[in-house]
Every structure is written in structure tokens, then in C-alpha cells.
């Protein structure tokens, strides 16, 4: 059974509400309906130190999160848009994953080969395509595979203050994007599990 991990990169720690966290849980709910188990982790609740090493020492929480990433078949990065870019925590996650960029399995493949990368983005200004493009490139460089429709997002109108979590109901377009992401990610994860990439 495929397993998913959602790393929510909101800058807001628990228990405060978060639109990124809400969208991530909706994606995970769709995946659960397809038989994919998993968990949602808010990165801001853990001391993930800056750096590009597997373990930065002195209470660094990344080694534990890294093990969860390596145990998952699907990695979801959920982020708000800040100044037109992914949050600093989303960038930090990519930087910490970069510590393994030269590590390979017994057949010469990067460790995330066979894992699917997906993205969820929320914000109050335009930029979801730009943010997902930044994260897609990072995930792909690290060895994750991208399914069609690998992003679900919501952005509100410019210069207004409504958050995704403040909506009375989820827009149909977002529901459809979440469903497409889940269907295609679960399908690709199962394909890669039964038919891995060739040795290098």
C-alpha cells in the first residue's frame, strides 16, 4: 500500500490555523480514499536547522523527518506564497533534501527515485504557477517523479485579505485539482513500485 507524507511549510506553528495545512489535509484525504496511508507534519513545529547536511546536530529535527521522507512513496510539499515565492521553510526542506543529492541506492539511482513529488499552494495574490514551478524543479533535481496535474492551489484576489481557510466552502475547481493530483500521484506511485526506474 503506498504511503504519503505531507510536509506543510506554513510559517505558522500549531495550533494556529493554516490555509496550507487545510489544503494539505484535503489532498491527504483524497489519497486516503485511494488506499494511500500517511501523515501531515507542520515543519514549523520542528527545529529544522538551516544547512545542506543530513544532520546539523544540536537538536536538529531534520534526520527524523528525512527518515519519514525516505519511507514515503509520495511527498507533498504544501506552502503559502510569500512575496511571490514558496515560504522559507519550503526552501529549507529542499535545501535539507539536497544533502542526499549525490547519494544513490545499490543500483546507482538517487534515493528519491521511485517516489512521487506533489505540491499544494495557497495565497492571496497571483503566483501559484511560479511557486509550483520552483518546487517542481527542486523535487525533480532531487530525483522525485512528477505526475500530470501534480499541483493543487487556491489564490484569492489581489489586495484583499481572505484566506483559503476563511472560505465558506471549497471551490469546485480546487476540489477537482485535489482529486486529479491524488488520482495521478497514487497511480504513478503504484507504477513505480511495481516497475522501478532502470539501474544507472
C-alpha positions in Angstrom: 0.0 0.0 0.0 1.5 3.4 -1.0 2.4 5.8 1.8 2.3 9.6 1.6 4.0 12.3 3.7 2.8 15.9 3.7 5.3 18.5 4.9 3.3 21.7 5.5 5.6 24.7 5.1 3.5 27.4 6.6 5.4 29.8 8.8 2.7 29.5 11.5 3.3 26.8 14.1 0.5 24.7 15.6 -2.1 25.1 17.0 -2.8 28.2 15.0 -5.0 27.6 11.8 -3.2 27.4 8.5 -4.6 27.5 4.9 -1.6 25.5 3.7 -2.3 22.8 6.4 -6.0 22.8 5.4 -5.3 22.2 1.7 -2.7 19.5 2.6 -5.2 17.6 4.7 -7.7 17.8 1.8 -5.1 16.3 -0.5 -4.3 13.6 2.0 -8.0 12.8 2.5 -8.3 12.2 -1.3 -5.2 10.0 -1.2 -6.6 8.0 1.7 -9.7 7.3 -0.3 -7.4 5.7 -2.9 -5.8 3.5 -0.3 -2.8 5.7 0.4 -1.9 6.0 4.1 0.2 8.8 5.5 0.6 11.7 7.8 0.7 15.5 7.8 3.6 17.3 9.5 3.9 21.0 10.0 7.5 21.8 9.6 7.3 24.9 11.8 6.6 22.7 14.8 10.0 21.1 14.5 13.5 22.6 14.8 14.8 22.1 11.2 18.1 23.8 11.2 19.4 25.7 8.1 22.1 23.9 6.2 22.7 21.3 3.5 23.8 18.3 5.7 21.8 15.3 6.7 22.3 16.2 10.3 23.2 19.7 11.5 23.5 18.4 15.1 22.4 20.1 18.4 18.7 19.1 18.4 18.2 19.2 14.6 14.8 17.6 13.8 15.6 17.0 10.1 17.1 13.5 10.5 13.8 12.2 11.8 11.8 14.0 9.1 14.3 12.7 6.5 13.6 9.1 7.5 9.9 9.8 7.0 10.5 11.2 3.6 12.6 8.1 2.6 9.9 5.8 3.9 7.2 7.5 1.8 6.1 6.8 -1.7 4.6 10.3 -2.2 5.9 13.6 -0.8 3.6 16.5 -0.7 5.1 20.0 -0.1 2.4 22.5 0.9 3.3 26.1 1.0 1.9 29.6 1.2 3.1 32.2 -1.3 5.3 34.9 0.3 6.5 37.7 -1.9 5.8 35.6 -5.0 7.9 32.7 -3.8 7.5 29.5 -1.7 7.9 30.0 2.0 11.4 30.0 3.5 10.5 26.7 5.2 9.7 25.1 1.8 13.1 26.3 0.5 14.7 24.9 3.7 13.1 21.5 3.1 14.6 21.4 -0.4 18.0 22.5 0.9 18.0 19.8 3.5 16.9 17.2 0.9 19.8 18.4 -1.2 22.2 16.8 1.3 21.3 13.5 -0.3 21.6 14.7 -4.0 24.7 12.6 -4.6 23.6 9.6 -2.5 22.5 6.6 -4.5 20.9 3.2 -3.9 22.7 -0.1 -4.8 21.9 0.4 -8.5 23.2 4.0 -8.9 19.8 5.7 -8.6 19.2 8.8 -6.4 17.4 7.9 -3.2 14.1 9.6 -4.2 13.9 7.6 -7.5 10.6 5.8 -7.4 9.0 8.5 -5.2 6.3 10.9 -6.4 6.5 14.6 -5.7 3.4 16.8 -5.5 2.7 20.4 -4.4 -0.1 22.4 -2.7 -0.1 26.2 -2.8 -2.2 28.9 -1.2 -2.0 32.7 -1.3 -3.8 35.9 -1.7 -2.0 37.1 -4.8 -1.1 35.5 -8.2 1.9 33.3 -8.3 0.8 29.7 -7.8 2.2 28.6 -11.1 5.6 30.3 -10.3 5.7 28.7 -6.9 4.9 25.3 -8.1 7.5 25.6 -10.9 10.2 26.4 -8.3 9.2 23.4 -6.2 8.8 21.1 -9.1 12.3 21.9 -10.4 13.8 21.2 -6.9 11.9 18.0 -6.5 12.8 16.8 -9.9 16.5 17.6 -9.5 16.4 15.6 -6.3 15.0 12.5 -8.1 11.3 12.7 -7.4 8.9 12.0 -10.3 6.1 14.3 -11.2 2.7 13.1 -12.3 0.4 15.2 -14.6 -1.6 17.7 -12.5 0.9 17.5 -9.6 -0.3 20.7 -8.0 -3.5 21.9 -6.3 -3.8 25.5 -5.5 -6.0 28.4 -4.5 -5.2 32.1 -4.8 -7.5 34.9 -3.7 -8.0 38.2 -5.5 -5.1 40.7 -5.3 -5.1 43.2 -2.5 -7.7 41.6 -0.3 -7.4 39.6 2.9 -9.4 36.4 2.6 -7.5 33.2 3.4 -8.4 29.8 1.9 -9.3 28.7 5.4 -11.9 31.5 5.6 -13.9 30.3 2.6 -17.4 29.0 3.4 -16.8 26.1 1.1 -14.1 24.7 -1.1 -14.4 25.9 -4.7 -15.2 23.2 -7.2 -12.0 24.0 -9.2 -9.9 23.3 -6.1 -11.8 20.1 -5.4 -11.2 18.9 -9.0 -7.4 19.8 -8.8 -7.1 17.9 -5.5 -8.8 14.9 -6.9 -6.7 14.9 -10.1 -3.5 15.3 -8.0 -4.4 12.4 -5.8 -5.5 10.1 -8.6 -2.4 10.6 -10.7 0.1 10.6 -7.8 -1.3 7.4 -6.4 -1.3 5.8 -9.9 2.3 6.8 -10.6 3.4 5.6 -7.1 1.9 2.2 -7.8 3.5 2.0 -11.2 7.0 3.0 -9.9 6.6 0.4 -7.1 6.0 -2.4 -9.5 8.3 -1.2 -12.3 11.3 0.8 -10.9 13.5 3.0 -13.0 16.4 1.2 -14.6 19.8 1.0 -12.9 22.3 3.7 -13.8 
